[in-house]
Amino acid sequence: MHIGHHWTVEVLGMNVHMDTLITLWIVMAIIILFAAVAVGRIKLVPSKLQAVFENIVKIFSGLTKDMGDEGKRHTPLLLTLFLLIITSNLIGQIPWKLLNFIPSINKLGAEFASPTNDINVTAALAITVLLYYIISGIRVKGISYFKHYFQPIWFMTPFNMLEDIVRPLTLSLRLFANILAGEILILVLGTLIASLLDPTAINAFCQNTLGGILPGSWVYNISLFLGSLLPLPIMFFELFVAFVQALVFTLLANAYIQGAVAKHH
C-alpha cells in the first residue's frame, strides 16, 4: 500500500501535486456543469429539477438570514464552499486505484484521490475563509474591526490574535484527516479483499475448519461474495462523513463571517 504519494511537478520553484490538481479540476468541471443545468432553463413555474436547485439555494440563504441584507452577500461563498467540498469528498469514492494498473500512470507514482485528502487543498480553503471574514469585517466596520483584539482587556490581545491562527488550522486539519482516514480504511479493506479472492487461502481455511477442499466454483462464488460485501459498510459510512464534513466546514465558515460583521463583535 502506498499512502500520501503524489505526482509532483516543479512550477516556479514550487512542487505542485498534479494528481490533486487534476481531480480538483474535475470537481470544478462538475460544479460548473451543475450550475449551468441549474440556471439553463429557469421558468416561472419551476420544474422538479429547478425546484431542487432552488431549495438548495434557499437552505444556504437561510444560514445567513440572521445577518439581514448583509447575509445575501455571503450566500454565494457558502454555497460554493459546500458544493466544492462535498463533490471533492464524494469523488474520492471513485476507484482511482485502478488507474495504477496503467503502466504510464503507475510510473508517475500518482495518488489520484479526493482533492480534500491533500492538506494543501484544505489549508487553501481555510485560509480563503480567514481572509474573507477579515476583509468582510473591515468592510462593514472599518478600522474599528480590530478593536475586538483588545477585548475584554488589552493583555488578551495575543490570545485573541491566536484565535485567527487556530481557526484555519483546525478547519483544514479536521477536513483533511477525516477524508484521508476514510480512504485509508477503504485501501486496507481492498487489500483484504485481494487475500479473500485467493483460492489457496480459502481452500486452506475450508480444509482447516471443514476438513475438506471446496469445488473451484464454490471458492470463486464465496470469494466474490465476501469481497463485494467487505468494503460496503465503510463506503456507506464515508458517504455520511463526506456530507457531514462539508456541512461542518460551511457552518463554521458562516459562524466566523457572522461574528466578523456583527455589530457587537
C-alpha positions in Angstrom: 0.0 0.0 0.0 1.2 3.5 -0.9 -0.3 6.4 1.0 0.4 10.1 0.5 2.5 9.7 -2.7 1.8 12.4 -5.2 2.8 13.1 -8.8 4.8 16.3 -8.3 5.8 18.8 -10.9 8.0 21.8 -10.2 6.4 25.1 -11.2 8.2 28.4 -10.4 10.4 26.6 -7.9 7.4 25.0 -6.1 6.4 21.4 -6.0 2.9 21.1 -7.3 0.7 18.0 -6.7 -0.6 17.4 -10.2 -2.7 14.4 -9.3 -4.6 16.6 -6.8 -4.9 19.4 -9.3 -6.4 17.1 -11.9 -9.1 15.7 -9.6 -9.8 19.3 -8.4 -10.2 20.4 -12.0 -12.7 17.5 -12.5 -14.6 18.7 -9.4 -14.7 22.2 -10.7 -16.0 21.0 -14.1 -18.8 19.0 -12.4 -19.8 22.1 -10.4 -19.8 24.4 -13.4 -21.9 21.8 -15.3 -24.2 21.6 -12.2 -24.6 25.4 -12.2 -25.2 25.5 -16.0 -28.0 23.0 -15.7 -29.4 24.9 -12.7 -29.8 28.2 -14.5 -30.1 27.0 -18.1 -33.9 26.8 -18.2 -35.4 28.9 -15.4 -39.2 29.1 -15.6 -41.8 31.0 -13.5 -43.4 27.6 -12.7 -40.3 25.6 -11.7 -39.8 22.1 -12.9 -38.9 19.4 -10.4 -35.2 19.8 -11.2 -35.4 23.6 -10.9 -37.3 23.2 -7.6 -34.4 21.1 -6.2 -31.8 23.7 -7.1 -34.0 26.5 -5.7 -34.3 24.6 -2.4 -30.6 24.1 -2.2 -30.1 27.9 -2.6 -32.8 28.6 -0.1 -31.1 26.4 2.5 -27.9 28.5 2.3 -29.8 31.7 2.2 -31.4 30.6 5.5 -27.9 30.2 7.0 -27.2 33.9 6.6 -30.7 35.3 7.4 -29.5 36.5 10.9 -27.2 38.9 9.1 -30.1 40.6 7.3 -29.3 42.2 4.0 -25.6 41.7 4.6 -26.1 37.9 4.6 -27.1 37.9 0.9 -23.6 39.0 0.1 -22.1 35.9 1.7 -24.5 33.2 0.4 -22.6 32.5 -2.8 -19.4 31.8 -1.0 -21.0 29.4 1.5 -22.8 27.6 -1.3 -19.6 27.4 -3.4 -17.7 26.0 -0.4 -20.2 23.4 0.3 -20.5 22.2 -3.3 -16.8 22.2 -3.7 -16.1 20.2 -0.6 -19.0 17.7 -0.9 -18.1 17.0 -4.5 -14.4 16.7 -3.7 -15.2 14.3 -0.8 -17.6 12.1 -2.9 -15.2 11.9 -5.9 -12.8 10.1 -3.6 -15.3 7.2 -3.7 -14.3 6.6 -7.3 -11.8 3.7 -7.5 -8.9 5.8 -8.7 -6.5 3.0 -7.6 -7.4 1.2 -10.8 -5.5 3.8 -12.8 -2.3 2.4 -11.2 -2.8 -0.6 -13.5 -1.9 1.7 -16.4 1.9 1.5 -16.7 2.4 5.1 -17.7 0.4 6.3 -14.7 1.9 3.8 -12.3 5.4 5.2 -13.2 4.4 8.7 -12.1 3.7 7.4 -8.6 0.4 9.4 -8.6 -2.1 9.1 -5.8 -5.3 10.1 -7.6 -7.9 10.5 -4.9 -10.2 13.1 -3.3 -8.7 16.6 -3.5 -9.6 17.1 0.2 -7.2 14.3 1.2 -4.4 16.8 0.4 -3.6 19.2 3.2 -2.6 21.8 0.7 -6.2 22.0 -0.7 -7.9 22.1 2.8 -5.4 24.6 4.0 -6.1 26.8 1.0 -9.8 26.7 1.6 -9.4 27.5 5.3 -7.1 30.5 4.5 -9.6 31.7 2.0 -12.3 31.7 4.7 -9.9 33.5 7.1 -9.1 36.3 4.6 -12.7 36.5 3.6 -14.2 37.1 7.0 -11.4 39.6 8.0 -12.0 41.6 4.8 -15.7 41.4 5.4 -15.3 42.7 8.9 -13.1 45.6 7.8 -15.6 46.5 5.0 -18.5 46.7 7.5 -16.8 48.2 10.5 -13.7 49.9 9.0 -10.6 50.1 11.3 -12.8 49.5 14.3 -12.9 45.9 13.3 -9.6 45.3 15.1 -11.0 46.6 18.4 -12.1 43.1 19.3 -8.4 42.0 19.6 -8.2 44.2 22.7 -11.3 43.0 24.4 -12.3 42.4 27.1 -8.9 43.8 28.3 -5.7 44.7 26.4 -3.5 41.9 27.7 -5.9 39.4 26.0 -4.6 40.7 22.6 -2.2 37.8 21.9 -4.8 35.2 22.7 -7.4 36.9 20.5 -5.0 37.1 17.6 -4.1 33.4 18.2 -7.7 32.6 17.5 -7.4 33.8 13.9 -4.4 31.4 13.5 -6.1 28.4 15.1 -9.3 28.7 13.1 -7.8 27.9 9.7 -5.6 25.2 11.3 -8.5 23.3 12.8 -10.7 23.8 9.7 -8.0 22.4 7.4 -6.8 19.5 9.6 -10.4 18.3 10.5 -11.4 18.0 6.9 -8.1 16.6 5.7 -7.8 14.0 8.5 -11.4 12.7 8.2 -11.2 12.2 4.4 -7.7 10.7 4.4 -8.6 8.3 7.2 -11.7 7.1 5.3 -9.6 6.4 2.2 -7.0 4.6 4.2 -9.7 2.3 5.6 -11.1 1.6 2.1 -7.5 0.9 0.9 -6.9 -1.5 3.8 -10.2 -3.3 3.1 -9.2 -3.5 -0.6 -6.0 -5.3 0.4 -8.0 -7.7 2.5 -10.3 -8.4 -0.5 -7.2 -9.4 -2.5 -6.5 -12.0 0.1 -10.1 -13.2 0.1 -10.0 -13.6 -3.6 -7.1 -16.0 -3.3 -8.4 -19.6 -3.8 -5.5 -21.0 -2.0 -6.3 -19.1 1.2 -10.0 -20.0 1.0 -9.2 -23.7 0.4 -6.8 -23.7 3.3 -9.4 -22.1 5.6 -12.0 -24.7 4.5 -9.6 -27.6 4.9 -8.8 -26.5 8.4 -12.3 -25.8 9.5 -14.4 -28.2 7.4 -11.9 -30.9 6.8 -12.0 -30.7 3.0 -11.4 -28.6 -0.1 -14.4 -26.9 -1.8 -15.1 -27.2 -5.6 -13.5 -24.4 -7.6 -16.8 -22.8 -8.5 -17.8 -22.6 -4.8 -14.5 -21.0 -4.0 -15.0 -18.4 -6.6 -18.5 -17.6 -5.5 -17.6 -17.4 -1.9 -14.6 -15.1 -2.5 -16.6 -12.9 -4.8 -19.4 -12.6 -2.3 -17.1 -11.8 0.6 -15.0 -9.4 -1.5 -18.1 -7.4 -2.5 -19.5 -7.1 1.0 -16.4 -6.2 3.0 -15.9 -2.6 1.9 -19.6 -1.7 1.8 -20.1 -0.6 5.4 -17.1 1.7 5.3 -18.1 3.1 1.9 -21.6 3.9 3.1 -20.1 5.5 6.3 -17.8 7.5 4.1 -20.7 9.0 2.2 -22.1 10.1 5.5 -18.7 11.5 6.6 -18.3 13.3 3.3 -21.6 15.2 3.8 -21.0 15.9 7.5 -17.5 17.3 6.9 -18.7 19.6 4.1 -21.6 20.8 6.3 -19.4 21.4 9.3 -16.8 23.4 7.3 -19.6 25.5 5.8 -21.3 26.1 9.1 -18.1 27.1 10.8 -17.3 29.5 7.9 -20.7 31.0 8.3 -20.2 31.4 12.0 -16.8 33.2 11.5 -18.3 35.5 8.9 -21.3 36.3 11.1 -19.0 37.1 14.1 -16.8 39.3 12.0 -19.7 41.5 10.6 -21.8 41.5 13.8 -22.3 44.9 15.4 -21.3 43.6 18.9 -18.1 42.0 17.7 
